[in-house]
Amino acid sequence: MSPSRRRLSTLVRAWTDAVAYAVFHAVAVVFTAVALGIATGGGFVRGKVLAFVAGLVVIGYATVRLWPTSVEDLDGPTISARGTRFEGVVRSLPPVRWIRLPRPPNRVRVATKLFLAGIGALAASLFMEVGLGVA
């Protein structure tokens, strides 16, 4: 395999892991927000608002985690091979369980995955309002 194909394969595998993490995280956030909205008597409208707020909070938290604290952080952080508990759950589900993950230095950081998940939660909130008519 040529070096460029190997690099492309590594990128595809790393971003498949990142997108799967973001999708599963966003689905969990939106499902929890809608369930909480219904449980508190606000219905889907409150669930949509809670999903929006949760998406903003996740994006804010991810931004703080992505922000470098020193010049040394710009060289690239070390990524643990184990990852978080939620990453372990996501990696046990398809399609990530079917691929061989790249080595830790070539993986996408958890903060970037969280940023993508926050965008997904905001997109789901927007879809609930525009696409489903939850006003």
Buried (B, 14 or more C-beta within 10 A) or exposed (E): EEEEEEEEBBEEBBBBBBBBBBBBBBBBBBEBBBEBBEEEEBEBEBBBBBBBBBBBEBBEBBEEBBEEEEEEEEEEBEBEEEBEEBBEEBBEEEEBEEBEBBEEEEBBBBBBBBBBBBBBBBBBBBBBBEEEEBE
